[in-house]
Amino acid sequence: MLSLAQELSDNAYPGRGIVIGRSEDGSKAVTAYFIMGRSSNSRNRIFAVEGEGIRTEAFDPSKLEDPSLIIYAPVRVLGHRTIVTNGDQTDTIYEGMEKGMSFEASLRCREFEPDGPNYTPRISGVMNIKDGKYDYALSILKSNNGNPEACNRYTYCYENPVAGEGRFIHTYMHDGNPLPSFQGEPKTVKIAGDIDGFTKELWENLNDENKVSLFVRYIDIATGKYETRIVNKNQ
């Protein structure tokens, strides 16, 4: 089991990342989503509450350049399901599940982002919490080793998640030109402490120059009630 603090502090540019798992005491479903940026357009953002989820917004609207890949709803809630993604595929999953489609099937009409030469992977997660039971799934859609002619699709499902354990998936292996896509299965990471301690661990270990915003939510598995923390570098 890896240390999230170590994983983040050792990587200057993991890009955007999703963590999903279960709290140490076993009572909470846990998720976190962070965004980073290298360009002024990417860094000019904040997370804002929208309904039961969040939306990215321009911190200074006058400096917003291309909104197409940076303004979206990363988190939406559909009944007992919480959807977390790094792009507007949040809406695709929400609409698909609303029609009775599975998480995986909902994403069949999407692929990696059209931002060559990086071809940023689309990473997505869904948490199911119902009748005191909890499971989750993660997905990554990415180019075939940088070749945009092919899209590789991977879905990982986790039933009855273990207390104190989570899975971490992010868009890039590290900084570079072009940026190298995430490789392998989602990483097994330790989830420790309460929501404030966990939020602090993530935020303080993200690269200070590149980090932009962080969202963390702890959901009570027995009741469905949740607590949320949002940290924005731009204040």
C-alpha positions in Angstrom: 0.0 0.0 0.0 1.5 3.3 -1.1 1.6 6.6 0.8 -0.5 9.3 -1.0 1.8 12.0 0.5 4.8 10.3 -1.0 3.1 9.6 -4.4 2.2 13.3 -4.7 5.3 14.9 -3.3 7.5 12.7 -5.7 5.6 13.8 -8.8 5.7 17.5 -9.9 2.9 17.0 -12.4 0.4 14.1 -12.0 -2.1 16.4 -13.7 -5.7 15.6 -12.5 -6.3 12.8 -10.0 -9.1 10.8 -8.4 -8.9 8.9 -5.2 -11.7 6.6 -4.0 -11.7 4.3 -1.0 -12.9 3.8 2.5 -12.0 5.6 5.8 -9.9 4.0 8.4 -12.8 3.3 10.7 -14.8 1.7 7.8 -17.8 4.0 8.3 -17.2 6.5 5.4 -16.9 6.2 1.6 -14.1 8.6 0.7 -13.3 10.4 -2.6 -10.9 13.2 -3.6 -10.4 15.0 -6.9 -7.6 17.5 -7.7 -6.7 19.6 -10.6 -3.3 21.1 -11.6 -2.1 23.4 -14.3 1.0 24.5 -16.2 -0.6 27.1 -18.4 -2.1 30.4 -17.2 -5.5 29.3 -18.6 -5.5 26.0 -16.6 -4.3 27.8 -13.4 -7.0 30.4 -13.6 -9.6 28.2 -12.0 -11.5 27.4 -8.8 -13.9 24.7 -7.6 -17.4 26.1 -6.8 -20.3 24.2 -5.3 -23.1 23.3 -7.7 -26.1 21.4 -6.3 -24.7 18.3 -4.6 -21.6 18.4 -6.7 -19.0 21.0 -7.9 -18.1 22.9 -11.1 -14.9 24.5 -12.3 -15.0 28.2 -12.8 -12.6 30.9 -14.1 -11.1 32.7 -11.1 -10.7 35.8 -13.3 -13.3 35.6 -16.1 -11.4 38.3 -18.1 -8.4 36.0 -18.4 -10.3 32.9 -19.6 -9.0 31.8 -22.9 -10.4 28.4 -24.2 -13.0 27.0 -21.8 -13.6 23.7 -23.7 -11.5 21.3 -21.7 -11.2 23.2 -18.4 -14.7 24.3 -17.5 -16.9 21.3 -16.5 -18.7 19.6 -13.5 -16.2 17.2 -12.0 -18.7 15.9 -9.4 -22.4 15.1 -9.7 -24.8 13.1 -7.6 -27.4 10.8 -9.1 -29.5 9.3 -6.3 -27.2 6.9 -4.3 -24.4 7.3 -6.8 -21.6 9.9 -6.8 -19.8 10.5 -10.1 -16.3 12.0 -10.1 -14.4 12.7 -13.4 -11.8 14.9 -14.9 -14.0 16.3 -17.7 -17.5 16.8 -19.2 -17.9 13.0 -19.3 -19.4 13.5 -15.8 -22.5 14.6 -17.7 -22.2 11.6 -20.1 -22.1 9.1 -17.2 -25.0 10.9 -15.4 -27.2 10.9 -18.4 -26.4 7.3 -19.3 -27.0 6.0 -15.8 -30.2 8.0 -15.7 -31.4 5.9 -18.7 -30.4 2.6 -17.0 -27.0 2.2 -18.7 -24.0 0.9 -16.8 -21.0 3.1 -15.9 -18.8 1.4 -18.5 -21.5 1.5 -21.2 -22.1 5.2 -20.6 -18.5 5.9 -21.5 -18.5 4.0 -24.8 -19.3 7.1 -26.7 -16.3 9.0 -25.3 -12.6 8.7 -25.6 -9.4 10.6 -24.5 -9.3 14.4 -24.8 -8.5 15.9 -28.2 -5.5 17.9 -27.0 -2.7 16.4 -29.0 0.1 15.7 -28.6 -0.8 14.9 -25.0 -4.1 13.2 -25.7 -5.0 13.5 -22.0 -6.7 10.4 -20.6 -10.3 10.7 -19.4 -10.4 9.3 -15.8 -13.7 8.7 -14.1 -15.1 7.1 -11.0 -18.5 6.2 -9.6 -19.4 5.4 -5.9 -22.5 3.3 -5.1 -23.8 3.6 -1.6 -27.1 2.0 -0.9 -28.7 0.1 2.1 -25.5 0.2 4.1 -23.4 -1.3 1.2 -20.7 0.3 -0.8 -18.8 -0.4 -4.0 -17.0 1.7 -6.5 -15.5 1.6 -10.0 -12.8 3.6 -11.9 -12.2 4.0 -15.6 -9.5 5.4 -17.8 -9.9 6.0 -21.6 -6.5 6.7 -23.2 -4.7 6.8 -26.5 -2.7 3.8 -27.5 0.8 4.9 -26.3 0.2 8.3 -27.8 -1.4 7.1 -31.0 -4.8 8.8 -31.3 -6.0 6.3 -33.9 -6.7 3.9 -31.2 -8.5 4.3 -27.8 -7.8 1.9 -25.0 -10.6 1.5 -22.4 -10.1 0.1 -18.9 -12.6 -0.3 -16.1 -11.8 -1.4 -12.5 -14.5 -2.5 -10.1 -14.1 -2.7 -6.3 -16.7 -4.5 -4.2 -16.9 -4.1 -0.4 -13.8 -1.8 -0.2 -11.4 -2.5 2.7 -11.2 0.1 5.5 -8.2 2.4 5.3 -7.6 1.6 1.6 -8.2 3.4 -1.6 -7.3 3.5 -5.3 -5.6 6.5 -6.9 -5.6 7.2 -10.7 -4.2 10.3 -12.4 -3.8 11.6 -15.9 0.0 11.8 -16.3 2.9 9.6 -15.1 5.0 12.8 -14.6 5.8 16.1 -16.3 7.1 16.1 -19.8 6.5 17.1 -23.4 4.3 15.5 -24.5 2.9 14.5 -21.1 3.0 10.7 -20.7 -0.3 9.1 -19.9 -1.0 7.1 -16.7 0.1 3.5 -17.0 -1.1 0.3 -15.2 -3.9 -0.3 -12.6 -5.0 2.4 -10.2 -2.5 2.6 -7.3 -3.4 1.1 -3.9 -3.0 3.9 -1.4 -3.6 4.3 2.4 -6.5 6.5 3.5 -5.9 7.8 7.0 -7.5 10.3 9.4 -10.6 12.3 9.3 -11.7 14.5 6.4 -9.7 17.5 7.5 -6.5 15.4 8.0 -6.9 13.7 4.7 -7.5 17.0 2.9 -4.4 18.5 4.5 -2.3 15.5 3.5 -3.3 15.8 -0.2 -3.1 19.6 -0.5 0.2 20.0 1.3 1.9 17.3 -0.9 0.7 18.5 -4.3 3.3 20.5 -6.1 3.0 24.1 -4.9 3.6 25.7 -8.3 1.2 23.5 -10.3 -1.7 22.7 -7.9 -5.0 24.6 -8.5 -7.9 23.1 -6.6 -8.9 20.1 -4.4 -12.2 18.5 -3.5 -12.7 15.9 -0.8 -15.9 14.2 0.4 -16.6 11.7 3.2 -20.0 9.9 2.8 -21.5 8.0 5.8 -22.2 4.5 4.4 -25.0 3.9 6.9 -26.9 7.2 6.3 -25.7 8.7 3.0 -25.0 12.0 4.7 -21.7 13.6 3.6 -19.1 16.2 4.5 -17.2 18.2 1.8 -14.0 20.2 1.8 -12.9 22.4 -1.1 -9.5 24.1 -1.3 -8.7 26.6 -4.0 -5.2 28.1 -4.5 -6.9 31.2 -6.0 -8.6 33.0 -3.2 
